[in-house]
Each structure stands twice: as C-alpha cells, then as structure tokens.
Amino acid sequence: MVDRGGRVTLVNRRWEELLGWTAAETAGPPFWEFGTPTWSAGRDPVASDSG
C-alpha cells in the first residue's frame, strides 16, 4: 500500500494485516484517486476489472 506521495506506510501495512483490506479500499474512490494512476487517469479499476 502506498500513501498519496507514493510511499509505503506502516499504518497501511498494519491496517491490511488486521482487516484484510487496504486503507484505500476501505475509504473508497475519493481516497484512491489521489494515490493510484488508474483513478488519476480517470479510469475506474473496478469497472475495468469486471469486464
């Protein structure tokens, strides 16, 4: 998991270990768009994964 600056964070690693989800997945698209190229480029990774 990377933060908005592209860095892997201890909090996000622990969050994922405990819950099985990354903080970005828990927060949803408004968070993801800052941290991932897919959302930044205007593409929905969930929609593109589903076919």
MARBA-3410 file (N, C-alpha, C, O; in Angstrom, 1 decimal):
51
0.8,-1.2,0.0,0.0,0.0,0.0,0.9,1.2,0.0,1.8,1.3,0.8 ~ 0.6,2.2,-0.8,1.3,3.4,-0.9,0.4,4.6,-0.4,-0.8,4.5,-0.6 ~ 1.0,5.6,0.1,0.2,6.8,0.5,0.1,7.7,-0.7,0.6,7.4,-1.8 ~ -0.4,8.9,-0.5,-0.6,9.8,-1.6,0.7,10.3,-2.2,0.7,10.7,-3.4 ~ 1.8,10.2,-1.5,3.1,10.6,-2.0,3.8,9.4,-2.7,4.9,9.5,-3.1
3.1,8.2,-2.7,3.7,7.1,-3.4,4.6,6.2,-2.4,5.3,5.4,-2.9 ~ 4.5,6.5,-1.1,5.3,5.8,-0.2,4.5,4.7,0.6,3.4,4.9,0.9 ~ 5.2,3.6,0.8,4.5,2.5,1.6,4.5,3.0,3.0,5.5,3.4,3.5 ~ 3.4,2.9,3.7,3.3,3.4,5.1,3.1,2.2,6.0,2.4,1.3,5.7 ~ 3.6,2.3,7.2,3.4,1.3,8.3,2.0,1.2,8.6,1.5,0.1,8.8
1.3,2.3,8.7,-0.1,2.3,9.1,-0.9,1.5,8.1,-1.8,0.6,8.5 ~ -0.7,1.7,6.8,-1.4,1.0,5.8,-1.1,-0.5,5.8,-2.0,-1.4,5.6 ~ 0.2,-0.9,6.0,0.5,-2.3,6.1,-0.2,-2.9,7.3,-0.7,-4.0,7.2 ~ -0.2,-2.3,8.5,-0.8,-2.9,9.6,-2.3,-3.0,9.4,-3.0,-4.0,9.8 ~ -2.9,-1.9,8.8,-4.4,-1.9,8.6,-4.7,-3.2,7.7,-5.7,-3.9,8.0
-3.9,-3.4,6.7,-4.2,-4.5,5.8,-4.0,-5.9,6.5,-4.8,-6.8,6.3 ~ -3.0,-6.0,7.3,-2.8,-7.2,8.1,-3.9,-7.5,9.0,-4.3,-8.7,9.1 ~ -4.5,-6.5,9.7,-5.5,-6.7,10.6,-6.9,-6.9,10.0,-7.6,-7.8,10.4 ~ -7.2,-6.2,8.9,-8.6,-6.2,8.4,-8.7,-6.9,7.0,-9.7,-7.3,6.6 ~ -7.5,-7.1,6.4,-7.5,-7.8,5.1,-7.8,-6.8,3.9,-7.9,-7.3,2.8
-8.0,-5.6,4.2,-8.3,-4.5,3.2,-7.3,-3.4,3.4,-6.9,-3.1,4.6 ~ -6.9,-2.8,2.4,-6.0,-1.6,2.5,-6.9,-0.4,2.9,-8.1,-0.4,2.8 ~ -6.2,0.6,3.5,-6.9,1.8,3.9,-7.6,2.5,2.7,-8.7,3.0,2.8 ~ -7.0,2.4,1.5,-7.6,3.0,0.3,-8.9,2.2,-0.1,-9.9,2.9,-0.5 ~ -8.9,0.9,0.0,-10.0,0.1,-0.3,-11.2,0.4,0.7,-12.3,0.4,0.3
-10.8,0.6,1.9,-11.8,0.9,3.0,-12.4,2.3,2.8,-13.6,2.5,2.9 ~ -11.6,3.3,2.4,-12.0,4.7,2.2,-12.8,4.9,0.9,-13.6,5.7,0.8 ~ -12.5,4.1,-0.1,-13.2,4.1,-1.4,-12.6,5.1,-2.4,-11.5,5.6,-2.1 ~ -13.2,5.3,-3.5,-12.7,6.0,-4.6,-12.1,7.4,-4.3,-11.1,7.8,-4.9 ~ -12.8,8.2,-3.5,-12.2,9.5,-3.2,-10.8,9.5,-2.7,-10.0,10.4,-3.0
-10.4,8.5,-1.9,-9.0,8.4,-1.5,-8.2,7.8,-2.6,-7.1,8.3,-2.8 ~ -8.7,6.8,-3.3,-7.9,6.1,-4.3,-7.4,7.1,-5.4,-6.3,7.0,-5.9 ~ -8.2,8.0,-5.8,-7.9,8.9,-6.9,-6.6,9.7,-6.7,-5.9,10.1,-7.6 ~ -6.2,9.9,-5.4,-5.0,10.6,-5.1,-3.8,9.7,-5.2,-2.7,10.2,-5.4 ~ -4.0,8.4,-5.0,-2.9,7.5,-4.8,-2.6,6.6,-5.9,-1.5,5.9,-5.9
-3.5,6.4,-6.9,-3.3,5.4,-7.9,-3.4,6.0,-9.3,-4.2,6.9,-9.6 ~ -2.5,5.6,-10.2,-2.5,6.1,-11.6,-3.9,5.8,-12.3,-4.3,6.6,-13.1 ~ -4.5,4.7,-12.0,-5.8,4.3,-12.6,-6.9,5.4,-12.4,-7.5,5.9,-13.3 ~ -7.1,5.7,-11.1,-8.1,6.7,-10.8,-7.6,8.1,-11.3,-8.5,8.9,-11.7 ~ -6.3,8.4,-11.2,-5.9,9.7,-11.6,-6.1,9.9,-13.1,-6.3,11.0,-13.6
-6.0,8.8,-13.9,-6.2,8.9,-15.3,-7.7,8.8,-15.7,-8.0,8.9,-16.9 ~ -8.6,8.8,-14.7,-10.0,8.8,-14.9,-10.6,7.5,-15.3,-11.7,7.4,-15.8 ~ -9.9,6.4,-15.0,-10.4,5.1,-15.3,-10.8,4.4,-14.0,-10.1,4.5,-13.0 ~ -11.9,3.7,-14.0,-12.4,3.1,-12.8,-11.9,1.6,-12.8,-12.3,0.8,-13.6 ~ -11.0,1.3,-11.9,-10.4,-0.1,-11.9,-11.4,-1.1,-11.6,-11.3,-2.3,-12.1
-12.4,-0.8,-10.8,-13.5,-1.8,-10.5,-14.3,-2.2,-11.8,-14.5,-3.3,-12.1 ~ -14.7,-1.1,-12.5,-15.4,-1.4,-13.7,-14.6,-2.1,-14.8,-15.1,-2.9,-15.5 ~ -13.3,-1.7,-14.9,-12.5,-2.3,-15.9,-12.2,-3.8,-15.6,-11.9,-4.6,-16.5 ~ -12.1,-4.1,-14.3,-11.8,-5.5,-13.9,-13.0,-6.4,-14.1,-12.9,-7.6,-14.3 ~ -14.2,-5.8,-14.1,-15.4,-6.6,-14.2,-15.8,-7.0,-15.7,-16.7,-7.7,-15.9
-15.0,-6.5,-16.6,-15.2,-6.9,-18.0,-15.5,-5.7,-18.8,-15.7,-5.9,-20.0
END
